[in-house]
Amino acid sequence: MVKLLSAGALILLFSTPVLAQEYEDHNKMLMDHGGGHLMDMAGGMVMGQNANTLPGGCDSISETKEITVHAGHKYAEKFPGRMFAFDTQEFNFKPCTKLTVHFINDDNIRHQWMMHGLPKYLYPKGMFHLEVSGPAKISGTLILPPGDKTYLVHCDIAQHMEKGMKAQLKVGGGDGDLPSIPGVTAYVVADNYTGDLSTVMAETEAAASTVVAADTVPVIAPPKEDAVISGVTVIGLAIGLLLAPFFAGKFKDMSVSEMVAYVFDLLRALIESIVKILSGLLKLIGSNKNKILPGR
């Protein structure tokens, strides 16, 4: 009887249709902390929310757009060697567009949709940021700046961008393409699936040398030393030659410590003599100041 019930349970389990993915809606739980920062205690966050303030150079909102962006492991399957990805790798909008992003996380881990390079006077830290621990969804709004520029969009969780969760958003015509956008631009270091370690090392070294060459700052060589002996050097050598016989006789039977003590005694005596000479000159000047300065 137990076996029949177990078999029936298995049949029922496998014959039941799979339900569609359910997403927790964090938009219903977000608390406004001010400054465009909204968050809840369940892993949802919006930073840089701006639905009303126009960036400098925008006289009005050019158009209003909404997009839905999915993030997850399954979207990286079409990019060999990648682990995570967005379902869209490139976006394009007019300058001064009011953009609402609906971000949906299809994984059971945390993902982000983070846009960099925005004007800091309007967007704290220069970014617009959506974050959610999935499976869940969250939404945020920003107004894009004027001008033609390409902005980086990525997940900032450790290694997620390097593993493929990276895109670019062009405002207007953009100002070029970003490197290593999956399916859009070439990787800085291309993946190699041949198993030839020497080829992989050669490609990595070539890429590294290219980056170093691009970032090299010209080094200004220090000026060469003047080959002509200066007058101070000549005077020093002359004094050393004149005093050498004197010190050779004095140091003949002395130890090193005695030599050092003797030199310091000479220096002290020399300094005392100089001080006495200066004091005598000052007294002389003071006693004859009326003669030197007859007008006083």
C-alpha positions, 0 to 999 in steps of 0.5 A: 500500500505504501509503495502504491502511495509513493508511486502515485505521489511521484506520478503526481509530482512529475505530471504537475505543470511547472509554475512560472517564475515568481518575483518578489516586488521590492517597489512596494517595500522601499523606504525613501531615505532622502537624496534619491536613496531608497531601500528596504530590509529585504535586499532592495536598493535604489541610489540616484533616483531622480524623476524631476530635476533636469540636468544642466543643459536640458531645457526640457525632457526630450522623451519618456522611456521605460525598459525592462532589464533581466540579469542572470546566469542563463543570459550568459550561455550565448557568451562562451566563458562568461558566467553572468550577463544582462539580457541586453548589452547595449542601450541607446536614448536621446539626451535629456530622456526621462528613463525608468529601468525595471530591473529583474534578477532571475538568479538566487543571488544578488545582482545590480544594474549600475550606471557610472559617469553621471554628473555628481552635482545631481547624482551622488557618487556620479551613479544610478544604482539598482540592486536586488537579491533575487529572484526579485524586481525593482524599479528606478528613474533618472533623467539622462544628461545632454550631449553624446556620451557612452556610459558604463552599466555593470554589476558591481558585485565582486567578479560579476562584471568580469564574468560578463555582467556588463553593458553600455548605454549611449546617450545621443550618438555616444562617444565610442564603444567600451571594451569587453562588452559581451557580444558588442566589442572585443575582449581586452584579453581574448578567451582561448579554448585550445588548451595551448598554455603557451598561446594563452600566455602570449596573448595575455602578455601582449595585452598587458604590454599594450595596456602598459604602453598606453598608460606609460608616462614619459619619464624625464631623465635627471640632468647630467652632473656638470663635469667641470669641478666647481670652485667649492670643490677646489677649495675643499681639496686644497684645505684637505691637502694642507691639513693632511700632514698635520692630521697624519702626525696627530692621528698616528698613535690614536685609536678611532674613538680618540680620533673622533673625539679630537676632531670634535674638540677642534670643531668646538674650539673653532666655533668658540673662536668664531663666536668670540670674534663676532662678539668682539666685532659687535662690541666694536661696532656698538662703541663706535656707532656715533662715529659710524652714524654721525647723524644720530 
